[in-house]
């Protein structure tokens, strides 16, 4: 690895040239490649920071709760409120009130995303 301060190549925890501590290496939980930021540059998976959820690709919200909320109250956006997406929950609610067909269609799309495991919570984590 290269020192972020002086650029010299080294393998220990500290640079032998200037003494700068190396940053811990982070790897993508999906594809295993080395990652620098919050998202993998190869596959786009969100990279967890220290202290975040114990499962790298899953958040704290339950998939089955979101599924039943979406199935029975999806037009009202209750599943979106559950996962922390308050703004889009209000949009779903407004769609259901002012254009019920669009509200139901939007809930159907979310239901498909939940069933296929592609639905994410507010922090970008997949549901458990």
NUKOL-784395 format. One record per residue: residue in one letter; x, y, z of N, C-alpha, C in turn; residue number from 0. Coordinates in steps of 0.001 Angstrom, whole numbers, plus 500000, padded with zeros to 6 digits. Atoms other than C-alpha are relative to their C-alpha. Layout:
% NUKOL-784395
type: A&nu: X&nv: Y&nw: Z&cau: X&cav: Y&caw: Z&cu: X&cv: Y&cw: Z&seq: NUM;
...
***
This chain:
% NUKOL-784395
type: X&nu: 500833&nv: 498837&nw: 500000&cau: 500000&cav: 500000&caw: 500000&cu: 500883&cv: 501234&cw: 500000&seq: 0;
type: X&nu: 499248&nv: 498743&nw: 500050&cau: 501078&cav: 503587&caw: 499482&cu: 499589&cv: 500911&cw: 501149&seq: 1;
type: X&nu: 500243&nv: 499049&nw: 498924&cau: 501384&cav: 506174&caw: 502230&cu: 499149&cv: 501154&cw: 499463&seq: 2;
type: X&nu: 500824&nv: 498889&nw: 500474&cau: 498611&cav: 508795&caw: 501913&cu: 500700&cv: 501357&cw: 500159&seq: 3;
type: X&nu: 499293&nv: 498746&nw: 499755&cau: 501074&cav: 511450&caw: 503113&cu: 501163&cv: 500217&cw: 499032&seq: 4;
type: X&nu: 498796&nv: 499808&nw: 500814&cau: 504374&cav: 510874&caw: 501252&cu: 500029&cv: 499144&cw: 498734&seq: 5;
type: X&nu: 500072&nv: 500805&nw: 501209&cau: 503450&cav: 508206&caw: 498674&cu: 500929&cv: 498796&cw: 499961&seq: 6;
type: X&nu: 499086&nv: 501142&nw: 500002&cau: 506097&cav: 505628&caw: 499672&cu: 499229&cv: 498703&cw: 500222&seq: 7;
type: X&nu: 500611&nv: 501328&nw: 499874&cau: 505155&cav: 501953&caw: 499356&cu: 500447&cv: 499364&cw: 501316&seq: 8;
type: X&nu: 499663&nv: 500690&nw: 498760&cau: 504980&cav: 500053&caw: 502676&cu: 498936&cv: 498962&cw: 500321&seq: 9;
type: X&nu: 500919&nv: 501083&nw: 499653&cau: 503323&cav: 496994&caw: 504242&cu: 499627&cv: 499990&cw: 501477&seq: 10;
type: X&nu: 500296&nv: 500003&nw: 498565&cau: 503314&cav: 497742&caw: 507991&cu: 498853&cv: 500972&cw: 500305&seq: 11;
type: X&nu: 501079&nv: 499105&nw: 499581&cau: 500783&cav: 499771&caw: 510005&cu: 500401&cv: 501472&cw: 499893&seq: 12;
type: X&nu: 499528&nv: 498629&nw: 500092&cau: 502983&cav: 502900&caw: 509826&cu: 501025&cv: 500122&cw: 498878&seq: 13;
type: X&nu: 499047&nv: 499739&nw: 501077&cau: 504960&cav: 504419&caw: 506968&cu: 501398&cv: 500168&cw: 500607&seq: 14;
type: X&nu: 498645&nv: 499873&nw: 499456&cau: 508710&cav: 503952&caw: 507630&cu: 500663&cv: 501332&cw: 499636&seq: 15;
type: X&nu: 499409&nv: 498753&nw: 500451&cau: 509448&cav: 507201&caw: 505789&cu: 499536&cv: 501197&cw: 500834&seq: 16;
type: X&nu: 500508&nv: 498822&nw: 499299&cau: 507146&cav: 509708&caw: 507527&cu: 499227&cv: 499670&cw: 501280&seq: 17;
type: X&nu: 500676&nv: 500400&nw: 498769&cau: 505394&cav: 507690&caw: 510288&cu: 498486&cv: 500090&cw: 499973&seq: 18;
type: X&nu: 501456&nv: 499900&nw: 500109&cau: 501853&cav: 508193&caw: 509007&cu: 499363&cv: 498624&cw: 500127&seq: 19;
type: X&nu: 500715&nv: 501266&nw: 499837&cau: 499418&cav: 505472&caw: 510070&cu: 499198&cv: 499699&cw: 498730&seq: 20;
type: X&nu: 500779&nv: 500388&nw: 501178&cau: 497816&cav: 503513&caw: 507265&cu: 498529&cv: 499946&cw: 500356&seq: 21;
type: X&nu: 501436&nv: 500122&nw: 499799&cau: 494078&cav: 503600&caw: 506845&cu: 499630&cv: 498530&cw: 499895&seq: 22;
type: X&nu: 500409&nv: 501400&nw: 500109&cau: 492326&cav: 500263&caw: 507409&cu: 499399&cv: 499727&cw: 498634&seq: 23;
type: X&nu: 500535&nv: 500352&nw: 501313&cau: 491529&cav: 498500&caw: 504181&cu: 498576&cv: 499506&cw: 500150&seq: 24;
type: X&nu: 501382&nv: 500423&nw: 500001&cau: 487869&cav: 497978&caw: 503407&cu: 499728&cv: 499253&cw: 498704&seq: 25;
type: X&nu: 500314&nv: 500824&nw: 501160&cau: 486481&cav: 495371&caw: 501045&cu: 498499&cv: 499924&cw: 499817&seq: 26;
type: X&nu: 501413&nv: 500096&nw: 500345&cau: 483160&cav: 495102&caw: 499272&cu: 499453&cv: 498646&cw: 500460&seq: 27;
type: X&nu: 500566&nv: 501274&nw: 499560&cau: 480929&cav: 492463&caw: 500917&cu: 499371&cv: 499202&cw: 498862&seq: 28;
type: X&nu: 500653&nv: 500666&nw: 501134&cau: 479347&cav: 491665&caw: 497532&cu: 501013&cv: 499346&cw: 499055&seq: 29;
type: X&nu: 499071&nv: 500535&nw: 501006&cau: 482271&cav: 491257&caw: 495109&cu: 501417&cv: 499770&cw: 500544&seq: 30;
type: X&nu: 498701&nv: 500240&nw: 499385&cau: 485290&cav: 491295&caw: 497470&cu: 501112&cv: 500931&cw: 499563&seq: 31;
type: X&nu: 498945&nv: 499096&nw: 500450&cau: 487184&cav: 494094&caw: 495706&cu: 500289&cv: 501063&cw: 501063&seq: 32;
type: X&nu: 499604&nv: 498972&nw: 499040&cau: 489047&cav: 496755&caw: 497681&cu: 499196&cv: 501266&cw: 499719&seq: 33;
type: X&nu: 500865&nv: 498834&nw: 500161&cau: 486860&cav: 499797&caw: 498298&cu: 500564&cv: 501192&cw: 500755&seq: 34;
type: X&nu: 499495&nv: 498781&nw: 499384&cau: 487748&cav: 503393&caw: 499129&cu: 498897&cv: 500819&cw: 500655&seq: 35;
type: X&nu: 501050&nv: 499124&nw: 499491&cau: 484466&cav: 505268&caw: 499632&cu: 498881&cv: 499237&cw: 500674&seq: 36;
type: X&nu: 501182&nv: 500607&nw: 499399&cau: 480967&cav: 504460&caw: 500791&cu: 499357&cv: 498963&cw: 499095&seq: 37;
type: X&nu: 500558&nv: 500954&nw: 500959&cau: 480129&cav: 502459&caw: 497645&cu: 501128&cv: 499355&cw: 499201&seq: 38;
type: X&nu: 499008&nv: 500721&nw: 500792&cau: 482068&cav: 499834&caw: 495696&cu: 500033&cv: 500585&cw: 498594&seq: 39;
type: X&nu: 499884&nv: 499421&nw: 501335&cau: 483407&cav: 501274&caw: 492443&cu: 499762&cv: 498966&cw: 498898&seq: 40;
type: X&nu: 500218&nv: 501037&nw: 501004&cau: 482952&cav: 497924&caw: 490677&cu: 498539&cv: 499580&cw: 499901&seq: 41;
type: X&nu: 501378&nv: 500521&nw: 500064&cau: 479487&cav: 496685&caw: 491667&cu: 498969&cv: 500945&cw: 500591&seq: 42;
type: X&nu: 500931&nv: 499015&nw: 499462&cau: 477934&cav: 499688&caw: 493476&cu: 499409&cv: 499676&cw: 501359&seq: 43;
type: X&nu: 500527&nv: 500381&nw: 498693&cau: 477251&cav: 497903&caw: 496781&cu: 500459&cv: 500999&cw: 501059&seq: 44;
type: X&nu: 499657&nv: 499088&nw: 498917&cau: 477172&cav: 500135&caw: 499862&cu: 500980&cv: 499307&cw: 500948&seq: 45;
type: X&nu: 498969&nv: 500535&nw: 499121&cau: 480272&cav: 499599&caw: 502039&cu: 499693&cv: 500466&cw: 501423&seq: 46;
type: X&nu: 500327&nv: 499593&nw: 498631&cau: 479499&cav: 499545&caw: 505782&cu: 501168&cv: 500695&cw: 500688&seq: 47;
type: X&nu: 498983&nv: 499324&nw: 499197&cau: 481363&cav: 501923&caw: 508061&cu: 500091&cv: 499293&cw: 501344&seq: 48;
type: X&nu: 499825&nv: 500625&nw: 498685&cau: 482670&cav: 500874&caw: 511456&cu: 498826&cv: 500369&cw: 500901&seq: 49;
type: X&nu: 501097&nv: 499763&nw: 499080&cau: 479838&cav: 500490&caw: 513951&cu: 498621&cv: 499925&cw: 499374&seq: 50;
type: X&nu: 501311&nv: 500118&nw: 500629&cau: 477070&cav: 500035&caw: 511409&cu: 499490&cv: 498578&cw: 500171&seq: 51;
type: X&nu: 500672&nv: 501279&nw: 499827&cau: 474835&cav: 496989&caw: 511057&cu: 500979&cv: 498823&cw: 499975&seq: 52;
type: X&nu: 499091&nv: 501140&nw: 499961&cau: 476458&cav: 493638&caw: 511860&cu: 500031&cv: 499211&cw: 498702&seq: 53;
type: X&nu: 500015&nv: 500690&nw: 501288&cau: 475412&cav: 492200&caw: 508496&cu: 500244&cv: 501048&cw: 498927&seq: 54;
type: X&nu: 499547&nv: 498964&nw: 500924&cau: 477165&cav: 494116&caw: 505736&cu: 498938&cv: 500417&cw: 498998&seq: 55;
type: X&nu: 500931&nv: 499633&nw: 501056&cau: 474391&cav: 493969&caw: 503182&cu: 498561&cv: 500119&cw: 500482&seq: 56;
type: X&nu: 501358&nv: 499962&nw: 499499&cau: 471342&cav: 493955&caw: 505462&cu: 499857&cv: 500977&cw: 501152&seq: 57;
type: X&nu: 500293&nv: 499060&nw: 498935&cau: 469781&cav: 496552&caw: 507706&cu: 499207&cv: 499361&cw: 501116&seq: 58;
type: X&nu: 500719&nv: 500479&nw: 498830&cau: 467692&cav: 496266&caw: 510843&cu: 498523&cv: 499736&cw: 499721&seq: 59;
type: X&nu: 501427&nv: 500156&nw: 500296&cau: 464256&cav: 496349&caw: 509187&cu: 499720&cv: 498623&cw: 499410&seq: 60;
type: X&nu: 500382&nv: 501345&nw: 500437&cau: 462447&cav: 493071&caw: 508526&cu: 499236&cv: 500037&cw: 498682&seq: 61;
type: X&nu: 500636&nv: 500092&nw: 501312&cau: 461405&cav: 492094&caw: 505025&cu: 498528&cv: 499609&cw: 500125&seq: 62;
type: X&nu: 501375&nv: 500484&nw: 499901&cau: 458253&cav: 490282&caw: 506145&cu: 499061&cv: 501078&cw: 500525&seq: 63;
type: X&nu: 500837&nv: 498906&nw: 499500&cau: 456961&cav: 493345&caw: 508049&cu: 499694&cv: 500966&cw: 498857&seq: 64;
type: X&nu: 500196&nv: 499103&nw: 501145&cau: 457502&cav: 495556&caw: 505006&cu: 499084&cv: 499367&cw: 498962&seq: 65;
type: X&nu: 500842&nv: 500695&nw: 500968&cau: 455851&cav: 492912&caw: 502801&cu: 498519&cv: 500119&cw: 500374&seq: 66;
type: X&nu: 501407&nv: 499953&nw: 499601&cau: 452631&cav: 492770&caw: 504833&cu: 499465&cv: 501430&cw: 500067&seq: 67;
type: X&nu: 500426&nv: 498601&nw: 500035&cau: 452508&cav: 496546&caw: 505271&cu: 499715&cv: 500445&cw: 498569&seq: 68;
type: X&nu: 500184&nv: 499642&nw: 501405&cau: 452896&cav: 496934&caw: 501524&cu: 498787&cv: 499278&cw: 499405&seq: 69;
type: X&nu: 501122&nv: 500785&nw: 500527&cau: 450370&cav: 494184&caw: 500779&cu: 498656&cv: 500588&cw: 500421&seq: 70;
type: X&nu: 501293&nv: 499537&nw: 499498&cau: 447604&cav: 495590&caw: 502977&cu: 499844&cv: 501520&cw: 500044&seq: 71;
type: X&nu: 500062&nv: 498538&nw: 499888&cau: 448473&cav: 499302&caw: 503340&cu: 500984&cv: 500684&cw: 499056&seq: 72;
type: X&nu: 498991&nv: 499481&nw: 500923&cau: 450840&cav: 499822&caw: 500410&cu: 499600&cv: 501278&cw: 499306&seq: 73;
type: X&nu: 500473&nv: 498782&nw: 500663&cau: 448689&cav: 502425&caw: 498707&cu: 500140&cv: 501219&cw: 500884&seq: 74;
type: X&nu: 499853&nv: 498900&nw: 499049&cau: 448920&cav: 504542&caw: 501850&cu: 501465&cv: 500282&cw: 500325&seq: 75;
type: X&nu: 498566&nv: 499789&nw: 499805&cau: 452738&cav: 504201&caw: 501881&cu: 500521&cv: 499578&cw: 501356&seq: 76;
type: X&nu: 499585&nv: 500391&nw: 498646&cau: 452936&cav: 502573&caw: 505319&cu: 501320&cv: 499231&cw: 500019&seq: 77;
type: X&nu: 498736&nv: 500727&nw: 500061&cau: 455787&cav: 500285&caw: 504257&cu: 501173&cv: 500959&cw: 499863&seq: 78;
type: X&nu: 498942&nv: 498999&nw: 500157&cau: 457814&cav: 503358&caw: 503286&cu: 500253&cv: 500731&cw: 501314&seq: 79;
type: X&nu: 499821&nv: 499410&nw: 498674&cau: 457187&cav: 504968&caw: 506672&cu: 500779&cv: 499033&cw: 500894&seq: 80;
type: X&nu: 499331&nv: 501012&nw: 499185&cau: 458342&cav: 501695&caw: 508280&cu: 501505&cv: 499973&cw: 499775&seq: 81;
type: X&nu: 498560&nv: 500067&nw: 500283&cau: 461721&cav: 501716&caw: 506516&cu: 500693&cv: 501359&cw: 500108&seq: 82;
type: X&nu: 499403&nv: 498691&nw: 499768&cau: 462279&cav: 505404&caw: 507259&cu: 499938&cv: 500956&cw: 498830&seq: 83;
type: X&nu: 500118&nv: 499131&nw: 501173&cau: 461450&cav: 506851&caw: 503840&cu: 498725&cv: 500835&cw: 500137&seq: 84;
type: X&nu: 501170&nv: 499205&nw: 499649&cau: 459060&cav: 509463&caw: 505229&cu: 499515&cv: 500831&cw: 498805&seq: 85;
type: X&nu: 500370&nv: 499151&nw: 501142&cau: 459121&cav: 511763&caw: 502181&cu: 499252&cv: 499240&cw: 498929&seq: 86;
type: X&nu: 500692&nv: 500774&nw: 501037&cau: 458200&cav: 509082&caw: 499680&cu: 498751&cv: 499329&cw: 500560&seq: 87;
type: X&nu: 501228&nv: 500498&nw: 499392&cau: 455681&cav: 507684&caw: 502172&cu: 498874&cv: 501010&cw: 499861&seq: 88;
type: X&nu: 500992&nv: 498932&nw: 500174&cau: 453893&cav: 511036&caw: 502054&cu: 499572&cv: 500088&cw: 498542&seq: 89;
type: X&nu: 500330&nv: 499984&nw: 501435&cau: 454083&cav: 510968&caw: 498239&cu: 499059&cv: 498848&cw: 499660&seq: 90;
type: X&nu: 500869&nv: 501157&nw: 500254&cau: 452553&cav: 507462&caw: 498170&cu: 498596&cv: 500261&cw: 500550&seq: 91;
type: X&nu: 501282&nv: 499673&nw: 499382&cau: 449795&cav: 508649&caw: 500517&cu: 499236&cv: 501009&cw: 499148&seq: 92;
type: X&nu: 500634&nv: 498999&nw: 500858&cau: 449095&cav: 511691&caw: 498329&cu: 499556&cv: 499378&cw: 498675&seq: 93;
type: X&nu: 500399&nv: 500684&nw: 501235&cau: 449074&cav: 509504&caw: 495215&cu: 498729&cv: 499190&cw: 500209&seq: 94;
type: X&nu: 501171&nv: 500832&nw: 499730&cau: 446538&cav: 507197&caw: 496833&cu: 498743&cv: 500859&cw: 500164&seq: 95;
type: X&nu: 501152&nv: 499120&nw: 499788&cau: 444292&cav: 510112&caw: 497809&cu: 499571&cv: 500670&cw: 498704&seq: 96;
type: X&nu: 500334&nv: 499212&nw: 501187&cau: 444485&cav: 512103&caw: 494565&cu: 499972&cv: 499198&cw: 498704&seq: 97;
type: X&nu: 499983&nv: 500859&nw: 501198&cau: 445200&cav: 509349&caw: 492008&cu: 500135&cv: 498552&cw: 500463&seq: 98;
type: X&nu: 499923&nv: 501341&nw: 499395&cau: 444312&cav: 505961&caw: 493542&cu: 500654&cv: 498946&cw: 499111&seq: 99;
type: X&nu: 499394&nv: 500969&nw: 500913&cau: 445364&cav: 504014&caw: 490442&cu: 501518&cv: 500065&cw: 500040&seq: 100;
type: X&nu: 498543&nv: 499842&nw: 499943&cau: 448888&cav: 505445&caw: 490556&cu: 500550&cv: 499555&cw: 501356&seq: 101;
type: X&nu: 499558&nv: 500424&nw: 498674&cau: 449134&cav: 504866&caw: 494312&cu: 500075&cv: 498492&cw: 500118&seq: 102;
type: X&nu: 500013&nv: 501465&nw: 499963&cau: 448199&cav: 501208&caw: 493923&cu: 501098&cv: 499437&cw: 499106&seq: 103;
type: X&nu: 498928&nv: 500445&nw: 500899&cau: 450578&cav: 500813&caw: 490972&cu: 501368&cv: 500170&cw: 500658&seq: 104;
type: X&nu: 498728&nv: 499761&nw: 499311&cau: 453434&cav: 502348&caw: 492989&cu: 500204&cv: 498974&cw: 501115&seq: 105;
type: X&nu: 499902&nv: 501006&nw: 498939&cau: 452664&cav: 500000&caw: 495885&cu: 500289&cv: 498618&cw: 499413&seq: 106;
type: X&nu: 499742&nv: 501285&nw: 500660&cau: 452636&cav: 497030&caw: 493487&cu: 501468&cv: 499880&cw: 499594&seq: 107;
type: X&nu: 498572&nv: 499999&nw: 500362&cau: 456094&cav: 497989&caw: 492206&cu: 500849&cv: 499761&cw: 501247&seq: 108;
type: X&nu: 499257&nv: 500206&nw: 498752&cau: 457353&cav: 498231&caw: 495800&cu: 499836&cv: 498573&cw: 500512&seq: 109;
type: X&nu: 500238&nv: 501375&nw: 499556&cau: 455763&cav: 494865&caw: 496620&cu: 500895&cv: 499028&cw: 499238&seq: 110;
type: X&nu: 499114&nv: 500842&nw: 500818&cau: 457676&cav: 493262&caw: 493750&cu: 501450&cv: 500169&cw: 500445&seq: 111;
type: X&nu: 498631&nv: 499757&nw: 499533&cau: 460901&cav: 494911&caw: 494943&cu: 500260&cv: 499329&cw: 501347&seq: 112;
type: X&nu: 499839&nv: 500642&nw: 498694&cau: 460338&cav: 493624&caw: 498474&cu: 500132&cv: 498494&cw: 499845&seq: 113;
type: X&nu: 499982&nv: 501458&nw: 500197&cau: 459622&cav: 490072&caw: 497308&cu: 501319&cv: 499550&cw: 499369&seq: 114;
type: X&nu: 498755&nv: 500387&nw: 500676&cau: 462704&cav: 490005&caw: 495059&cu: 501251&cv: 500372&cw: 500804&seq: 115;
type: X&nu: 498854&nv: 499652&nw: 499166&cau: 464921&cav: 491432&caw: 497827&cu: 500760&cv: 501226&cw: 499554&seq: 116;
type: X&nu: 499320&nv: 498811&nw: 500519&cau: 465769&cav: 494672&caw: 496020&cu: 499592&cv: 501283&cw: 500720&seq: 117;
type: X&nu: 500483&nv: 498817&nw: 499288&cau: 463927&cav: 497063&caw: 498364&cu: 500993&cv: 500372&cw: 501094&seq: 118;
type: X&nu: 499017&nv: 499528&nw: 499022&cau: 466183&cav: 499191&caw: 500591&cu: 499353&cv: 500963&cw: 500992&seq: 119;
type: X&nu: 500497&nv: 499041&nw: 499014&cau: 465651&cav: 501214&caw: 503747&cu: 500628&cv: 501372&cw: 499751&seq: 120;
type: X&nu: 499534&nv: 498626&nw: 500178&cau: 466485&cav: 504892&caw: 504224&cu: 501524&cv: 500098&cw: 499883&seq: 121;
type: X&nu: 498534&nv: 499955&nw: 500041&cau: 470201&cav: 504174&caw: 504780&cu: 500578&cv: 499262&cw: 498796&seq: 122;
type: X&nu: 499523&nv: 500725&nw: 501179&cau: 470415&cav: 502123&caw: 501586&cu: 500267&cv: 498537&cw: 500246&seq: 123;
type: X&nu: 499786&nv: 501411&nw: 499669&cau: 470490&cav: 498719&caw: 503309&cu: 498833&cv: 499165&cw: 499529&seq: 124;
type: X&nu: 501060&nv: 500937&nw: 500353&cau: 468564&cav: 495733&caw: 502059&cu: 499281&cv: 499551&cw: 501264&seq: 125;
type: X&nu: 500775&nv: 500477&nw: 498845&cau: 465800&cav: 494465&caw: 504328&cu: 500419&cv: 498600&cw: 500349&seq: 126;
type: X&nu: 499650&nv: 501344&nw: 499530&cau: 466482&cav: 491359&caw: 506422&cu: 498897&cv: 499033&cw: 499749&seq: 127;
***
